[in-house]
């Protein structure tokens, strides 16, 4: 998943990235002067990379506040300029504002995501409403909007190049969507809504992370963990020791409904406990219960949308997407959801038959049984055990001989380790990227899970590429792979390998950016388009030439057997009903919540009953296949993916069609890579997203390749 900066014109409000500069329990050193705060000046490291060895928690408040003050003065100078508005003295000038604030926030939100701590969380709580107010002070500035509107009205007379014209148009859209045309009373209310939403968003994300850690499952005996590998059991024992539970075992959770250990645990009672605890997060009436936060967010978003002239929040969000309308999204989800659910029901029948045949005391299949019996059925049907694959997918080799090899063959991009550059955590590795030998930027790789890191996988940018600012990209990939015991190899599942290639696609999207204005850099594209290029890159994980270069046994060096690969390919549509149903159910929940008006939103106590109603009415209420995320821990939609979680399947339509193009045109060739990079990856948001797709594909997208891929035709 791409966690990108949604540029709200001036303020690059970082979404939630990664990293931490904490010093693990040490007392902060007071900042005595501006000179000792490394955030106040541009980094002198290569490409302006963050000076993680010098940045401390206490630097952020001063840098962010100074950044807001500086940008306010810069914007005021533009708004009160007595010279007639020109593209240069208004639009370009605005692109140059706020660089201190942007630099500070990029690092700050990166650290909040990947390695947070109490001090950073407290700062986040403090600055979130201030940042919302600061953003509003710019976007609701009457004099500033008048200059932008004047230029927009005369845009056909300005002789602007295509990217500059699009920049002007985007600025005007951003102002209007932010409320620049509202009355003063409405603006006052809008500012209050935005400030409260900022505070609620911070509170939600902190509660979800705390609840994940608090919900970890304690296991008393090793025997209960039968089915787990010895190395995984050692990880759970180490986690228990860390929590002061010597002699016990602790299974930590990920922020999804289903949990990976359910695939291997033989103990059904333990599986049931893990599933129940996971699904109950955010509804336990404890300090981390998020239901009231969610309800309030939904109410405020609905109120704001109505004030801005939209029927609901989803209509407001989708107008600025490639989907455009709620009808378009509802139609797609309505077409795919029932087909996926029908497949899932057929899969459930197969799993029930396996339970009946293999258990001495058969039982009715439940949600906590699905992953376990799916793996057994996979072995039976395809003679394929996921543990057979893992020895061939060692992490470093997959990264350097898989992804980096693919990038060189396809694009001419190479990566060289830079151990001299500072990092925020010992698990992070830095690489310098080159394109045909010319410097391209930096790539940070942060693979392992830790309690201070939010769930999921994502990319963020520390520095965005811009011709105007003469900057190249500094980007990072962040995953949540369980770190093995010291001295043991990190072996990946097939799913983790796919995620690795997916996130690297986001990184390349950022690194290959070649635009003038920072507003359009890298992944600054519509939410329902941003996942598309990264999903295309998943295809290379099992492309024969790439696979042959990295999929070797981590101990013997033997290549992965062909018969094992044949089994993988034969099983590609296996369990697709489950995978698509849990995803589409979550997407439908997201849309349903955000298509409600204020008076339709239920009380917090009725939130989960209403969620169940949403699924029933959509035909997606399968007890054995719960949604991938339930509302109380659905971080995507409380953050940047509100009314946008459908984006993955929307992007997958484009992805499947693009994969077909690569297959039809010779696959992994430099010519194909250059075409993809030149027409799409390098263009960022400087051109209409669907036009970029057609520039690459040569035709509008077709849904048929996706239906074929998913077995839904």
C-alpha positions as CSV (number, residue, x, y, z in Angstrom):
1,X,0.0,0.0,0.0
2,X,1.2,3.4,-0.9
3,X,1.1,5.8,2.0
4,X,1.6,9.0,0.2
5,X,1.6,12.7,0.9
6,X,-1.6,14.1,-0.2
7,X,-0.5,17.6,-1.2
8,X,-3.1,20.0,-0.2
9,X,-1.4,22.5,-2.4
10,X,1.1,24.1,-0.1
11,X,1.2,21.9,2.9
12,X,2.5,18.5,2.1
13,X,0.7,16.9,5.0
14,X,2.5,13.6,5.3
15,X,0.2,10.8,5.6
16,X,1.8,8.4,7.9
17,X,5.0,7.0,7.0
18,X,7.7,5.4,9.0
19,X,10.6,5.6,11.2
20,X,11.7,6.7,14.6
21,X,14.4,8.8,16.0
22,X,13.7,7.9,19.6
23,X,16.5,7.1,21.9
24,X,14.7,4.3,23.8
25,X,14.1,5.6,27.2
26,X,16.9,8.2,27.3
27,X,16.0,11.7,28.5
28,X,15.7,14.3,25.7
29,X,18.4,16.9,25.5
30,X,17.0,20.4,25.6
31,X,17.4,22.3,22.4
32,X,19.4,25.4,23.2
33,X,19.3,27.2,19.9
34,X,18.2,27.0,16.3
35,X,21.7,25.9,15.3
36,X,21.4,22.5,17.0
37,X,18.1,21.6,15.3
38,X,19.0,19.8,12.1
39,X,15.5,20.2,10.7
40,X,15.8,24.0,10.4
41,X,18.3,23.7,7.6
42,X,18.4,21.6,4.4
43,X,20.3,18.4,5.1
44,X,23.8,18.4,3.7
45,X,23.6,14.6,3.2
46,X,23.3,13.2,-0.3
47,X,20.0,14.1,-1.9
48,X,19.0,16.0,1.2
49,X,18.4,12.7,3.1
50,X,17.3,13.1,6.8
51,X,20.1,13.3,9.4
52,X,18.7,10.6,11.5
53,X,21.8,10.5,13.7
54,X,21.2,14.1,14.8
55,X,17.4,14.4,14.8
56,X,15.8,14.1,18.2
57,X,12.1,14.0,19.3
58,X,12.3,17.5,20.8
59,X,13.4,19.0,17.5
60,X,10.0,18.5,15.9
61,X,7.8,20.9,17.7
62,X,10.1,23.9,17.1
63,X,10.7,23.0,13.5
64,X,7.0,22.5,12.7
65,X,6.0,25.7,14.5
66,X,8.7,27.6,12.8
67,X,7.7,26.0,9.5
68,X,4.1,27.2,9.9
69,X,5.2,30.7,10.8
70,X,7.6,30.9,7.8
71,X,5.0,29.6,5.4
72,X,2.3,31.9,6.7
73,X,4.6,34.8,6.0
74,X,5.5,33.5,2.5
75,X,1.9,33.0,1.6
76,X,0.9,36.4,3.0
77,X,3.5,38.1,0.8
78,X,2.0,36.4,-2.2
79,X,-1.6,37.2,-1.3
80,X,-0.8,40.9,-0.6
81,X,1.5,41.4,-3.6
82,X,0.4,44.7,-5.3
83,X,1.6,43.4,-8.6
84,X,-1.1,41.9,-10.8
85,X,-1.2,38.1,-10.4
86,X,1.0,36.1,-12.8
87,X,1.7,32.4,-13.0
88,X,5.2,33.1,-11.7
89,X,4.4,35.4,-8.8
90,X,1.4,33.4,-7.6
91,X,1.4,29.7,-8.6
92,X,5.1,29.1,-8.9
93,X,5.7,31.2,-5.8
94,X,3.2,29.1,-3.9
95,X,5.0,25.9,-5.0
96,X,8.1,27.3,-3.3
97,X,6.5,28.0,0.1
98,X,6.6,25.8,3.2
99,X,9.8,23.9,2.5
100,X,10.9,23.9,6.1
101,X,7.4,22.7,7.2
102,X,7.3,20.0,4.5
103,X,10.8,18.8,5.3
104,X,9.9,18.5,9.0
105,X,6.6,16.8,8.5
106,X,7.9,14.3,6.1
107,X,10.4,13.1,8.7
108,X,8.0,13.4,11.5
109,X,5.2,11.4,10.0
110,X,7.7,8.8,8.7
111,X,8.8,8.3,12.3
112,X,5.2,8.2,13.6
113,X,4.5,5.3,11.3
114,X,7.6,3.1,11.5
115,X,9.0,3.5,15.0
116,X,6.9,5.8,17.2
117,X,7.0,6.4,21.0
118,X,5.1,8.3,23.6
119,X,6.9,11.6,23.0
120,X,6.2,11.6,19.3
121,X,2.6,10.6,19.9
122,X,2.2,13.5,22.3
123,X,3.7,15.9,19.7
124,X,1.3,14.5,17.1
125,X,-1.7,15.1,19.3
126,X,-0.5,18.7,19.9
127,X,0.3,19.7,16.4
128,X,-2.5,18.0,14.4
129,X,-5.2,20.6,15.0
130,X,-2.6,23.4,14.6
131,X,-1.6,22.0,11.2
132,X,-5.3,21.7,10.1
133,X,-5.8,25.4,11.1
134,X,-2.6,26.4,9.3
135,X,-3.8,24.6,6.1
136,X,-7.2,26.3,6.4
137,X,-5.6,29.7,6.8
138,X,-4.0,29.2,3.4
139,X,-6.8,27.5,1.5
140,X,-9.5,29.8,2.9
141,X,-7.4,33.0,2.3
142,X,-9.8,35.3,0.4
143,X,-7.0,37.4,-1.2
144,X,-5.0,34.4,-2.2
145,X,-7.9,32.7,-3.8
146,X,-8.8,35.9,-5.7
147,X,-5.4,35.8,-7.4
148,X,-5.7,32.1,-8.2
149,X,-9.3,32.6,-9.6
150,X,-8.1,35.5,-11.7
151,X,-5.4,33.4,-13.3
152,X,-7.8,30.5,-13.7
153,X,-10.3,32.6,-15.5
154,X,-7.6,33.8,-18.0
155,X,-5.8,30.4,-18.2
156,X,-6.3,30.1,-22.0
157,X,-4.5,33.4,-22.5
158,X,-1.4,32.6,-20.4
159,X,0.4,30.5,-23.0
160,X,1.3,27.9,-20.3
161,X,2.9,24.5,-21.1
162,X,0.8,21.5,-20.3
163,X,2.2,20.8,-16.9
164,X,2.0,24.4,-15.8
165,X,-1.6,24.7,-17.1
166,X,-2.5,21.5,-15.1
167,X,-0.9,23.0,-12.0
168,X,-3.0,26.1,-12.2
169,X,-6.1,24.1,-12.7
170,X,-5.3,21.8,-9.8
171,X,-4.7,24.8,-7.5
172,X,-8.1,26.2,-8.4
173,X,-9.8,22.9,-7.8
174,X,-8.0,22.5,-4.4
175,X,-9.1,25.9,-3.3
176,X,-12.7,25.4,-4.3
177,X,-12.8,21.9,-2.7
178,X,-11.3,23.3,0.4
179,X,-14.2,25.8,0.8
180,X,-12.7,29.0,-0.7
181,X,-16.1,30.0,-2.1
182,X,-18.0,29.6,1.2
183,X,-19.4,32.4,3.3
184,X,-17.3,33.6,6.3
185,X,-19.6,31.9,8.8
186,X,-19.3,28.6,6.8
187,X,-15.5,29.0,6.7
188,X,-15.5,29.4,10.5
189,X,-17.4,26.2,10.9
190,X,-15.3,24.4,8.3
191,X,-12.1,25.3,10.2
192,X,-13.6,23.9,13.4
193,X,-14.5,20.6,11.6
194,X,-11.1,20.3,10.1
195,X,-9.3,20.9,13.4
196,X,-11.5,18.3,15.2
197,X,-11.0,15.7,12.4
198,X,-7.3,16.2,12.7
199,X,-7.4,15.5,16.4
200,X,-9.7,12.5,16.0
201,X,-7.5,11.0,13.3
202,X,-4.5,11.2,15.6
203,X,-6.4,9.7,18.5
204,X,-7.7,6.9,16.3
205,X,-4.3,5.9,14.9
206,X,-2.8,5.9,18.4
207,X,-5.7,3.8,19.8
208,X,-5.4,1.2,17.0
209,X,-1.7,0.7,17.6
210,X,-2.2,0.5,21.4
211,X,-5.1,-1.9,21.0
212,X,-3.0,-4.2,18.7
213,X,-0.3,-4.4,21.3
214,X,-2.8,-4.8,24.2
215,X,-4.6,-7.6,22.4
216,X,-1.7,-9.9,21.9
217,X,-2.6,-13.5,22.9
218,X,-0.7,-15.1,25.8
219,X,-0.2,-18.8,25.5
220,X,0.9,-20.9,28.5
221,X,2.5,-24.0,27.0
222,X,4.6,-24.8,23.9
223,X,2.3,-27.7,23.2
224,X,-0.5,-25.3,22.4
225,X,1.6,-23.9,19.5
226,X,1.8,-27.2,17.7
227,X,2.1,-26.5,13.9
228,X,4.2,-23.4,14.4
229,X,7.8,-23.6,13.2
230,X,10.5,-23.7,16.0
231,X,11.8,-20.3,14.9
232,X,8.4,-18.7,15.1
233,X,7.9,-20.2,18.6
234,X,11.2,-18.7,19.6
235,X,9.9,-15.3,18.5
236,X,6.7,-15.7,20.6
237,X,8.8,-16.7,23.6
238,X,11.1,-13.7,23.2
239,X,8.0,-11.5,23.0
240,X,6.7,-13.0,26.2
241,X,10.1,-12.4,27.9
242,X,10.1,-8.8,26.7
243,X,6.7,-8.3,28.4
244,X,7.8,-9.9,31.7
245,X,6.0,-13.2,31.0
246,X,9.0,-15.5,31.2
247,X,8.2,-19.1,30.3
248,X,5.1,-18.2,28.4
249,X,4.5,-17.3,24.7
250,X,2.9,-14.2,23.2
251,X,1.4,-14.1,19.7
252,X,1.3,-10.5,18.5
253,X,-1.4,-9.4,16.1
254,X,-1.5,-7.6,12.8
255,X,-4.1,-5.0,12.0
256,X,-6.2,-7.3,9.9
257,X,-9.1,-9.5,10.9
258,X,-7.5,-12.8,10.0
259,X,-4.1,-13.5,11.6
260,X,-1.2,-15.4,9.9
261,X,-0.7,-18.0,12.8
262,X,-4.2,-19.3,12.0
263,X,-2.7,-21.0,8.9
264,X,-0.6,-23.4,10.9
265,X,-1.9,-23.7,14.5
266,X,-3.4,-27.2,15.0
267,X,-5.1,-26.2,18.3
268,X,-8.6,-25.2,17.3
269,X,-9.4,-23.5,20.7
270,X,-6.3,-21.3,20.3
271,X,-7.3,-20.5,16.7
272,X,-10.7,-19.5,17.9
273,X,-9.3,-17.3,20.7
274,X,-7.0,-15.5,18.3
275,X,-9.8,-14.9,15.8
276,X,-12.1,-13.6,18.5
277,X,-9.6,-11.3,20.1
278,X,-8.6,-9.9,16.7
279,X,-12.2,-9.2,15.6
280,X,-13.1,-7.6,18.9
281,X,-10.4,-4.9,18.7
282,X,-11.7,-1.4,19.2
283,X,-15.0,-2.6,20.7
284,X,-13.9,-3.8,24.2
285,X,-15.0,-0.7,26.1
286,X,-11.5,0.0,27.2
287,X,-9.2,3.0,26.8
288,X,-8.6,2.0,23.1
289,X,-12.3,1.6,22.1
290,X,-12.6,3.6,18.9
291,X,-16.4,3.4,18.2
292,X,-17.2,6.9,19.4
293,X,-14.2,8.3,17.5
294,X,-15.4,6.6,14.3
295,X,-19.0,7.8,14.7
296,X,-17.8,11.4,15.3
297,X,-15.5,11.3,12.2
298,X,-18.3,10.0,10.0
299,X,-20.7,12.8,11.3
300,X,-18.1,15.6,10.7
301,X,-17.2,14.3,7.2
302,X,-20.9,14.1,6.2
303,X,-21.5,17.7,7.6
304,X,-18.5,19.0,5.7
305,X,-19.5,17.4,2.5
306,X,-23.0,18.9,2.6
307,X,-21.5,22.3,3.4
308,X,-19.3,22.0,0.3
309,X,-22.2,21.1,-1.9
310,X,-22.0,17.3,-2.0
311,X,-24.6,14.7,-1.0
312,X,-22.1,12.9,1.1
313,X,-18.4,12.4,1.9
314,X,-18.0,9.7,-0.7
315,X,-19.4,11.9,-3.4
316,X,-16.9,14.6,-2.3
317,X,-13.9,12.2,-2.4
318,X,-14.8,10.5,-5.6
319,X,-15.2,13.7,-7.6
320,X,-11.4,14.0,-7.4
321,X,-10.7,10.4,-8.4
322,X,-10.6,8.5,-11.6
323,X,-13.9,6.8,-10.7
324,X,-15.6,10.2,-10.4
325,X,-19.0,9.1,-8.9
326,X,-20.5,6.9,-6.2
327,X,-22.6,5.2,-8.9
328,X,-19.4,4.1,-10.7
329,X,-17.9,2.6,-7.6
330,X,-21.2,1.0,-6.4
331,X,-21.6,-0.5,-9.8
332,X,-18.2,-2.1,-9.8
333,X,-18.5,-3.4,-6.2
334,X,-22.0,-4.6,-7.0
335,X,-20.7,-6.6,-10.0
336,X,-17.7,-8.1,-8.3
337,X,-19.0,-8.7,-4.7
338,X,-21.7,-11.3,-5.4
339,X,-19.4,-13.2,-7.8
340,X,-16.6,-13.3,-5.2
341,X,-19.0,-14.3,-2.4
342,X,-20.4,-17.1,-4.6
343,X,-16.9,-18.4,-5.1
344,X,-16.2,-18.1,-1.4
345,X,-19.3,-20.2,-0.6
346,X,-18.1,-22.9,-3.0
347,X,-14.7,-22.8,-1.4
348,X,-16.4,-23.2,2.1
349,X,-18.2,-26.3,0.9
350,X,-14.8,-27.8,-0.2
351,X,-13.3,-26.9,3.2
352,X,-16.3,-28.4,5.1
353,X,-15.9,-31.6,3.1
354,X,-12.2,-31.7,4.1
355,X,-13.2,-31.2,7.8
356,X,-15.8,-33.9,7.6
357,X,-13.4,-36.4,6.0
358,X,-10.3,-35.6,8.1
359,X,-11.6,-35.1,11.6
360,X,-12.7,-37.8,13.9
361,X,-15.3,-35.5,15.4
362,X,-16.4,-33.2,12.5
363,X,-17.6,-29.7,13.2
364,X,-19.1,-26.8,11.3
365,X,-16.4,-24.7,9.6
366,X,-15.8,-21.3,11.2
367,X,-13.8,-18.2,10.4
368,X,-10.9,-19.3,12.6
369,X,-10.7,-22.6,10.6
370,X,-10.6,-21.2,7.1
371,X,-6.8,-20.5,6.8
372,X,-5.8,-23.7,8.5
373,X,-8.0,-26.0,6.3
374,X,-7.3,-23.9,3.2
375,X,-3.6,-24.8,3.7
376,X,-4.4,-28.5,4.1
377,X,-6.6,-28.4,1.0
378,X,-3.9,-26.7,-0.9
379,X,-1.5,-29.4,0.0
380,X,-4.0,-32.1,-0.9
381,X,-5.1,-30.6,-4.2
382,X,-1.8,-29.2,-5.5
383,X,0.7,-31.1,-3.3
384,X,1.8,-27.6,-2.3
385,X,2.9,-26.5,1.2
386,X,3.7,-22.9,1.7
387,X,6.6,-24.0,4.0
388,X,8.1,-25.8,1.0
389,X,8.5,-22.4,-0.7
390,X,10.0,-20.4,2.1
391,X,13.5,-21.8,1.9
392,X,13.8,-20.4,-1.6
393,X,12.7,-16.9,-0.7
394,X,15.5,-15.5,1.6
395,X,14.9,-11.8,2.2
396,X,18.2,-10.2,1.1
397,X,18.5,-12.4,-1.9
398,X,14.9,-11.6,-2.9
399,X,15.6,-7.9,-2.6
400,X,18.9,-7.7,-4.3
401,X,18.8,-10.6,-6.8
402,X,15.1,-10.4,-7.4
403,X,13.7,-6.8,-7.2
404,X,16.9,-5.0,-8.0
405,X,17.7,-7.5,-10.9
406,X,14.2,-6.8,-12.3
407,X,14.7,-3.1,-12.1
408,X,18.0,-3.3,-14.0
409,X,16.7,-5.6,-16.7
410,X,13.5,-3.6,-17.2
411,X,14.6,0.0,-16.6
412,X,18.4,0.1,-16.4
413,X,18.1,1.1,-12.7
414,X,20.7,-0.2,-10.3
415,X,21.1,0.0,-6.5
416,X,24.2,0.3,-4.4
417,X,24.3,-0.1,-0.6
418,X,25.1,3.1,1.4
419,X,26.0,1.9,4.9
420,X,27.6,5.3,5.5
421,X,24.2,7.1,5.7
422,X,22.4,7.3,9.0
423,X,19.1,5.4,9.7
424,X,16.4,5.6,12.3
425,X,16.6,1.9,13.3
426,X,19.3,-0.8,13.0
427,X,17.0,-2.9,10.8
428,X,17.0,-0.2,8.0
429,X,19.3,-0.4,5.0
430,X,19.9,2.4,2.5
431,X,20.7,2.1,-1.2
432,X,21.6,4.7,-3.7
433,X,19.7,4.3,-7.0
434,X,21.1,5.0,-10.5
435,X,19.5,5.1,-13.9
436,X,21.9,4.1,-16.6
437,X,24.7,5.1,-14.3
438,X,23.2,8.6,-13.5
439,X,22.2,9.3,-9.9
440,X,18.5,8.8,-9.3
441,X,18.0,9.1,-5.5
442,X,18.0,7.0,-2.3
443,X,15.9,4.0,-1.3
444,X,15.4,3.1,2.4
445,X,14.4,-0.5,3.2
446,X,12.7,-1.3,6.5
447,X,11.4,-4.9,6.5
448,X,10.6,-6.0,10.1
449,X,7.7,-5.7,12.4
450,X,8.1,-4.1,15.8
451,X,5.6,-2.9,18.5
452,X,6.4,0.8,17.6
453,X,5.5,0.3,14.0
454,X,2.0,0.4,12.6
455,X,0.7,-2.6,10.7
456,X,0.7,-3.2,6.9
457,X,3.2,-2.3,4.2
458,X,3.8,1.1,2.6
459,X,6.1,3.5,0.8
460,X,6.8,7.1,1.8
461,X,8.9,9.9,0.4
462,X,11.4,11.9,2.5
463,X,12.3,14.1,-0.4
464,X,10.2,14.5,-3.6
465,X,11.7,14.9,-7.0
466,X,11.2,18.4,-8.5
467,X,12.8,20.2,-11.4
468,X,11.7,23.5,-9.9
469,X,13.5,22.8,-6.6
470,X,16.3,20.7,-8.3
471,X,15.7,17.8,-6.0
472,X,15.8,14.0,-6.5
473,X,13.7,11.5,-4.7
474,X,14.4,9.9,-1.3
475,X,11.9,7.1,-0.7
476,X,11.4,4.2,1.7
477,X,9.6,0.9,1.8
478,X,8.2,-0.4,5.1
479,X,6.9,-3.9,5.7
480,X,5.9,-6.0,8.8
481,X,7.8,-9.3,8.3
482,X,8.4,-11.2,11.6
483,X,12.1,-11.0,12.4
484,X,13.6,-14.4,13.1
485,X,15.8,-15.2,16.0
486,X,19.4,-13.8,15.9
487,X,21.5,-15.6,13.4
488,X,18.7,-17.2,11.5
489,X,17.7,-16.4,7.9
490,X,14.6,-14.4,7.1
491,X,12.5,-16.7,4.9
492,X,9.5,-15.2,3.2
493,X,6.1,-16.6,2.3
494,X,4.9,-16.2,-1.3
495,X,2.5,-13.5,-0.1
496,X,5.4,-11.6,1.5
497,X,7.4,-11.8,-1.7
498,X,4.5,-10.4,-3.6
499,X,4.2,-7.6,-1.1
500,X,7.9,-6.8,-1.5
501,X,7.6,-6.4,-5.2
502,X,4.4,-4.4,-4.8
503,X,5.9,-1.8,-2.5
504,X,9.0,-1.6,-4.6
505,X,6.7,-0.6,-7.5
506,X,5.7,2.4,-5.3
507,X,9.3,3.2,-4.7
508,X,10.2,3.1,-8.4
509,X,7.2,5.4,-9.1
510,X,8.8,7.9,-6.7
511,X,12.3,7.4,-7.9
512,X,11.5,7.7,-11.6
513,X,9.5,10.9,-11.2
514,X,10.6,13.5,-13.7
515,X,8.3,16.5,-13.3
516,X,8.9,20.2,-12.8
517,X,6.5,21.0,-9.9
518,X,6.6,19.2,-6.5
519,X,2.7,19.2,-6.6
520,X,2.9,16.4,-9.2
521,X,5.9,14.5,-7.9
522,X,6.0,10.7,-7.9
523,X,3.0,9.1,-6.4
524,X,1.0,12.4,-6.2
525,X,-1.8,10.9,-8.3
526,X,-5.5,10.1,-7.5
527,X,-6.0,7.6,-4.7
528,X,-7.6,5.0,-7.0
529,X,-4.7,5.2,-9.5
530,X,-1.7,5.1,-7.1
531,X,-1.9,1.4,-6.4
532,X,-2.0,0.5,-10.1
533,X,1.8,0.8,-11.0
534,X,2.8,-1.0,-7.9
535,X,0.3,-3.8,-8.6
536,X,1.8,-4.2,-12.1
537,X,5.2,-4.8,-10.5
538,X,3.8,-7.9,-8.6
539,X,4.0,-9.8,-11.9
540,X,7.8,-9.8,-11.9
541,X,7.9,-11.8,-8.6
542,X,7.2,-15.1,-10.5
543,X,8.4,-14.0,-14.0
544,X,10.7,-16.9,-15.0
545,X,13.9,-14.9,-15.6
546,X,13.5,-13.0,-12.4
547,X,12.6,-16.0,-10.3
548,X,15.5,-18.0,-11.6
549,X,17.9,-15.2,-10.5
550,X,16.7,-15.1,-6.8
551,X,14.7,-18.2,-5.9
552,X,17.4,-20.5,-4.7
553,X,17.6,-22.6,-1.5
554,X,19.1,-20.4,1.2
555,X,21.3,-23.3,2.4
556,X,22.1,-25.4,-0.6
557,X,21.9,-22.8,-3.4
558,X,19.8,-25.1,-5.4
559,X,17.2,-23.4,-7.7
560,X,13.6,-23.7,-6.8
561,X,12.3,-27.0,-8.5
562,X,10.2,-26.6,-11.6
563,X,7.5,-28.9,-10.3
564,X,7.1,-26.6,-7.3
565,X,6.8,-23.6,-9.5
566,X,4.2,-25.4,-11.6
567,X,2.2,-26.1,-8.5
568,X,2.4,-22.4,-7.6
569,X,1.0,-21.3,-11.0
570,X,-1.6,-24.0,-11.0
571,X,-2.9,-22.8,-7.6
572,X,-3.0,-19.1,-8.5
573,X,-6.8,-18.9,-8.5
574,X,-7.0,-21.1,-5.4
575,X,-8.8,-19.4,-2.5
576,X,-9.5,-16.3,-4.6
577,X,-13.1,-16.3,-3.4
578,X,-12.0,-15.8,0.1
579,X,-9.4,-13.2,-0.7
580,X,-11.7,-11.1,-2.9
581,X,-14.7,-11.4,-0.5
582,X,-12.8,-10.2,2.6
583,X,-11.4,-7.3,0.6
584,X,-14.7,-6.4,-1.2
585,X,-16.6,-6.6,2.0
586,X,-14.3,-4.0,3.6
587,X,-14.6,-1.8,0.5
588,X,-18.4,-2.0,0.7
589,X,-18.3,-1.1,4.4
590,X,-16.2,1.9,3.6
591,X,-18.5,3.2,0.8
592,X,-21.6,2.6,2.9
593,X,-20.4,4.6,5.8
594,X,-19.3,7.5,3.7
595,X,-22.5,7.6,1.6
596,X,-24.6,8.3,4.7
597,X,-26.0,11.7,5.6
598,X,-25.5,13.1,9.1
599,X,-28.9,12.0,10.3
600,X,-28.4,8.4,9.0
601,X,-25.2,7.7,11.0
602,X,-26.0,5.4,14.0
603,X,-24.8,5.9,17.6
604,X,-21.5,4.4,18.6
605,X,-23.3,1.6,20.5
606,X,-25.1,0.6,17.3
607,X,-22.0,0.8,15.0
608,X,-21.3,-2.9,14.7
609,X,-24.9,-3.8,14.2
610,X,-25.1,-1.4,11.4
611,X,-21.9,-2.8,9.9
612,X,-23.5,-6.2,9.9
613,X,-26.6,-4.7,8.2
614,X,-24.3,-3.2,5.5
615,X,-22.9,-6.7,4.7
616,X,-26.3,-8.4,4.8
617,X,-27.8,-6.0,2.3
618,X,-24.8,-6.3,0.0
619,X,-25.0,-10.1,0.1
620,X,-21.5,-10.2,1.7
621,X,-22.4,-11.5,5.2
622,X,-20.4,-14.7,5.2
623,X,-19.7,-15.8,8.8
624,X,-16.7,-17.8,7.6
625,X,-15.2,-14.9,5.7
626,X,-15.2,-11.7,7.8
627,X,-14.2,-8.4,6.2
628,X,-10.4,-7.8,6.0
629,X,-10.9,-4.8,8.4
630,X,-13.8,-4.2,10.7
631,X,-14.8,-0.6,11.2
632,X,-13.2,0.0,14.7
633,X,-9.7,-0.8,13.3
634,X,-10.1,0.2,9.7
635,X,-7.2,2.5,9.6
636,X,-7.3,3.0,5.9
637,X,-10.7,4.8,6.0
638,X,-10.0,6.8,9.1
639,X,-6.9,8.1,7.2
640,X,-6.2,8.8,3.6
641,X,-8.3,6.1,2.1
642,X,-11.7,7.3,3.3
643,X,-14.3,6.4,0.6
644,X,-11.3,5.1,-1.2
645,X,-10.5,1.5,-0.1
646,X,-12.1,0.3,-3.4
647,X,-9.0,1.8,-5.0
648,X,-7.1,-1.5,-4.9
649,X,-9.6,-3.4,-7.0
650,X,-10.2,-0.3,-9.3
651,X,-6.4,-0.2,-9.8
652,X,-6.3,-4.0,-10.3
653,X,-8.5,-3.5,-13.4
654,X,-5.7,-1.4,-14.9
655,X,-3.0,-3.7,-13.6
656,X,-4.5,-6.9,-15.1
657,X,-4.9,-5.1,-18.5
658,X,-1.3,-3.8,-18.3
659,X,0.1,-7.2,-17.4
660,X,-1.6,-8.6,-20.5
661,X,0.2,-5.8,-22.5
662,X,3.6,-6.8,-21.1
663,X,2.9,-10.5,-21.9
664,X,1.8,-9.7,-25.4
665,X,4.9,-7.5,-26.0
666,X,7.7,-9.7,-24.9
667,X,7.7,-9.2,-21.1
668,X,10.9,-8.3,-19.3
669,X,12.6,-6.1,-21.9
670,X,14.3,-2.7,-21.7
671,X,12.1,-1.4,-24.5
672,X,8.9,-2.3,-22.5
673,X,10.3,-0.8,-19.3
674,X,11.3,2.4,-20.9
675,X,7.8,2.7,-22.4
676,X,6.2,2.2,-19.0
677,X,8.6,4.6,-17.3
678,X,8.4,7.3,-20.0
679,X,4.7,7.3,-20.5
680,X,3.5,6.7,-17.0
681,X,6.0,6.2,-14.1
682,X,8.0,9.4,-14.7
683,X,4.9,11.6,-15.2
684,X,3.6,11.6,-11.6
685,X,0.4,13.6,-11.5
686,X,1.4,16.0,-14.2
687,X,-1.2,14.6,-16.6
688,X,-4.7,13.2,-16.2
689,X,-4.4,9.7,-14.7
690,X,-6.5,7.9,-17.2
691,X,-4.8,9.7,-20.0
692,X,-1.5,8.4,-18.6
693,X,-2.9,4.8,-18.7
694,X,-4.0,5.2,-22.3
695,X,-0.6,6.8,-23.2
696,X,0.9,3.6,-22.0
697,X,-1.7,1.0,-23.0
698,X,-2.8,2.6,-26.3
699,X,-6.5,2.0,-25.4
700,X,-9.0,2.4,-22.6
701,X,-8.9,-0.2,-19.8
702,X,-10.9,-3.5,-20.1
703,X,-12.2,-5.4,-17.0
704,X,-12.1,-8.7,-18.7
705,X,-8.4,-9.5,-17.9
706,X,-9.2,-9.0,-14.2
707,X,-12.3,-11.2,-14.3
708,X,-10.1,-13.9,-16.0
709,X,-7.4,-13.5,-13.3
710,X,-9.8,-13.9,-10.5
711,X,-11.8,-16.7,-12.0
712,X,-15.0,-14.5,-12.0
713,X,-15.8,-14.7,-15.6
